[in-house]
Amino acid sequence: MDEEEYIKLLNKAINELPHEVKSTERWEIPKAEVIYDGKTTIIKNWKQIIEKINKDEKHLFKKICNNIGAAGEIQKNRTILRSIIKPNILNKQIEIYCNEYVICDSCGKPDTIIIKEGRDHVLVCQACGRRKIIKL
């Protein structure tokens, strides 16, 4: 096979890749948009955060509440925490969650899912195939 034929086949393969694979945009950990109402903190972009990380919202909410020691509730598009929490603290909790349950520690991509295998929960990367047992 000569170089010209190789380049032609390579370009054909690239053109047939799905858009998600060809995309070069960098995934970023979402940031919380916070407003305060008295002694409550409202994360008003909760739904967008959940859509971006593609994980169970109850799991993320439980982890945040446990780590910051606050109670609260999930509403339609937002969450309400019954305490005044600074945005940098919430964003740090979201970052910790993403590093543990969203981003693959092998390839660095956010294309992971959590599956149950017997008694274990496994974080499976759909980009590189890495499997890691996690504690929920």
Stockholm file with secondary structure:
# STOCKHOLM 1.0

chainA/1-136         MDEEEYIKLLNKAINELPHEVKSTERWEIPKAEVIYDGKTTIIKNWKQIIEKINKDEKHLFKKICNNIGAAGEIQKNRTILRSIIKPNILNKQIEIYCNEYVICDSCGKPDTIIIKEGRDHVLVCQACGRRKIIKL
#=GR chainA/1-136 SS CCHHHHHHHHHHHHHTSCHHHHCCCCCCCCCCCEEEETTEEEETTHHHHHHHHTSCHHHHHHHHHHHHTCCEEECSSCEEESSCCCHHHHHHHHHHHHHHHTSCTTTCCSCEEEEEETTEEEEEETTTCCEEEECC
#=GC SS_cons         CCHHHHHHHHHHHHHTSCHHHHCCCCCCCCCCCEEEETTEEEETTHHHHHHHHTSCHHHHHHHHHHHHTCCEEECSSCEEESSCCCHHHHHHHHHHHHHHHTSCTTTCCSCEEEEEETTEEEEEETTTCCEEEECC
//
